Amino acid sequence: MRKSRADEFQEFASARTGHLFRSACLLTSGDTHLAEDLTQETLGRMYAHWGRMARVGNPAAYAQTVLVRTFLSHQRRRSATERPLGELPDRAPDGGEDPALRVALLDALAQLAPKDRAVVVLRYWEDRSIEETADALHVSSAAVRTRCVRALGKLRQRLGGSLTEFATR
């Protein structure tokens, strides 16, 4: 029996939501509420075009591309620069994670320009090639290489000695 379009999408969404959310968290520098919104918007856009997904060779990679484009579109809005001023709630550390390292990395990512952040997340979190990253962002491969070098340089500069401090623990 052939699955319906909704069942196929439900199966896809169930399998990919966690990964999309983690990528969105990195893109938004830890803003989980915005990450949830971006993930929902991405899945909504994917569902609207799900009937045409047969032509797409890799729906998971396409979903990541939609997520990055949705994030960049959101960053262009004037309201995207608004930040709440309240303190973050305390959270219990999960297993072997180092919360200080996580906060330092998310803060450093937050200080990057949105496109630089997108390049770093796609290249190093999603482990995409330069060409795949360029295709997702609609830029040339040279632009991706340039943004990678500049973004990593900025991250090294911002993390400076603190990165080695975390690495030696």
Protein Blocks (a to p, Z undefined) as FASTA:
>chain_A
ZZdfklmmmmmmmmmmmmmmmmmmmmnnopaklmmmmmmmmmmmmmmmmmmmmmpmblml
mmmmmmmmmmmmmmmpmklmpccfbdcdddddehjbcfklmmmmmmmmmmpcfklmmmmm
mmmmnopafklmmmmnopafklmmmmmmmmmmmmmmmnmmmmmmmmmZZ
